[in-house]
Amino acid sequence: MTRGPIQFDVSVSYGLPRAGLPSAQSFKKWAAAAVKGRIRKADLAIRIVDSKEGGALNRHYRGKDYPTNVLSFPADLPEGVTVPLLGDLVICAPVVAKEAKEQGKTLAAHYAHLTIHGVLHLLGMDHEDEREALLMEQLERDILADLGYSDPYEGEN
């Protein structure tokens, strides 16, 4: 693990009205918590979208005809290019709001969790098998606890 990051640039854009959504500063704080001690230098783009854009992206890139909460797009740079691009996250605001309400979570807590979850995917972590899922979930719990949020998996089986 590194001690950094020494440089972490996060760009946040909104594809829908910002009313009721977390600030760009909040997304930057959550993303920085996810990379802390894991990378030294990176650029990340986060886009908050509506259901139409989220559904179109999920359909195009994953073949799923519905919007999902978060999509992670790791940087795929040509060989020899050393730009510190981590990748892109797309977070679908209506899906996040619906899930937060259904799960009895605050909107901020759910956005924090999904931002951290997405960034961990960009760092190469996954949950394809039970072992990977348990490791990733524990890391998410630890990062969220450091930020003052409760366990996002509490009550799930």
N, C-alpha and C positions, 0 to 999 in steps of 0.2 A: 504494500500500500504506500501511496505517496502522502506527503503532508499537505499538499495543495488544496484546492487549486490555486495557482498563482494568477491565472487569468481565466475567467469564465464569463463569456458574453452571452446573454440571453435576450433574444428579440421576441416580443409578444405582440401578436396582432389579433384583432377582433373582427370576425366576419359577420357580426350582428351587434345590435345596440348593447353597450356596456352596462346599462342599468342592472343592478343586482348581481353583477359578476365580480369575482375577485380582481383586485388591481394587478397591473403588470408586476409591481414590486412583490406582491404575494407569490406569484408564479415563479419569479426569480429566486425568492427565498427558499421555496420548496425544492426547486431544481438544484440549487446550490447545496442544500442539505443532502440530496441524493448522490451528488458527485464527490462530496467532501471525503478526502482521503483516498479517492479511487482514481482520479486523474489530475493532471497538473494544469492542463490548458485545453479549452474547448469552446466551441461556439454551438449554440442551440437555438432553434426557432420553435416557438410555441404558437399555435393558431387556435383560437376559440371559434367554433363554427356553429351554425344552426343545423337542424335535422336534414335539410335538403343537401347541403354541402357535405355533411358527415356521411349521409347515405350514399351519395355519389362516389366519395372516396373509398368507402368500405366495399362498394360494389365493384369499382374499378380494380382495386389492389388486392382484395381478398375474395372476390366473387360472392359476397354476402349482400343480399338486397335489403339492407336496413342500416340505420345509423348505429354506431357503437360508441361506448363511452370514450375510449382513447385509442388512437392509432399511433404506432411508433414507426418511424422511417429512419433506420440507421443510415448514416452517410456511406455512400458507395463511390469512393474516389478512385480515379484511375491510378495505376501503379506509378510511383514516383511523385505524386502530388502529396505534399505534407501539410496541407491546411488542416488546422485542428477542428474540423467540423465533426461534431458528435452526431447530429441528425436533426429530425423534425418530429414534433409531437402535434397531433391534432386532437383536440378535446371537444366533444359535442355537448354544448351547454344544456339543451333540453333533456338529453339522456342522463346527464349528471344530476340535474335537478330532480328528475323522476326517481332515479335510484336513491338519492339522498333521502327523499321523502319516504319511499317504500322501506328503506333500511333504518329509518329513525336517526339519521346522522345530520349534523349541520352541513350546510352547503360548503363552507370553508374546509371542514374536515374531509369531505369526500373529494373536493378538488385537490387538496394537499395529497391525499392518498393516490389519486389517479396520476397526478403529476410525477410523484416519486416512482410509482409503478412503471410509468412510461419511460422515465429516464433510466431506470434500472434495465429495462429492455434494451435501450440504446447502448448501454454499457456491456451488453452481451448476456445478461441474465435471462432466464426463461423459467417456465413452469410446465414443461412438456411431460415430465414424469413426477411421481410423488416426491422423490428426494429433492429435485430442483424446486418444486413448488413450496415445500416446507422451508428450504433455505431462503428463497426469495421472500416469502411471507414473513419470516422472522426478521429479516433485514428491514422490510417495510415497517414492521412493528417498532423496531429499535429507532429508526429514523423519525418516525412519527412521534414516538414518546419523547425524543429529544426536543421536538418542536412543541410539545405540550398537548398532543392529540392522543385520544384513546385508541385501543386496539381496533383496527377496522374489520377484523375477522371475528371478533367476539360474538358469540351466539351462533356462528355458522358451524355446520357439521360437514 
